[in-house]
Amino acid sequence: MPPANPDWADGLKQLYDAVVEEPLPDAFKDLLDKLDEDPPVSNGDAGTSGKGAPG
């Protein structure tokens, strides 16, 4: 027999479900759209070579 859920578990699940169902704010949608449109900016070799720290 599985253990019983604590009293607060149902409330936490309801809160989680409510947050997941909230619509995405327009400002966030606009930001995502802008990031999809703009080409990536190259900033030279800013430590992205994958070689790790010198040492």
N, C-alpha and C positions, 0 to 999 in steps of 0.2 A: 504494500500500500504506500503510495507516495506521501511525503510529508505535507501537512496542511500549510497553506499560505498564511503568512502573518496578516494581521488586520490591515496594515497599511498597503499591502501589495495591490489590492484592487484600486485604491485611490491613485497609486503611482502609475498603474497601467492606464487608467483613464486620463491622467495628466499627459503621459507620453503620447497616447493616441491623439489627444487634442492638439498637441504641439506639431505632430507629424502632419495633421490635416490642415494646419494653417497655411494660407496662401503665401507664396514667396513675395516679399516686398518689392514694389516697382523699382526702387533704387538698386536693389540687388540684381534684379533681372536686367536692368540697364547696364550695370557693371559687367555682368556676364556676357551680354551682347557685345559690348565694347571690346572686351578681352578676346572674343571670338573673331572680331573684325580686324583688329590691329595685328600687324606682323610682329613677331618677337623682336625685341631690341637687343642687339649684340653689344655687350659691354667689354669686349676683349676677353682676356684670360683672367677672370675674376675668381680664380681658385676652383674652376670647374673642370680641371684637367683629369681629375680622378686619380692623381698620383699620391694623394695624401699629403700630410705635413712634411716639410723638409726636415731632415734629421740625420 
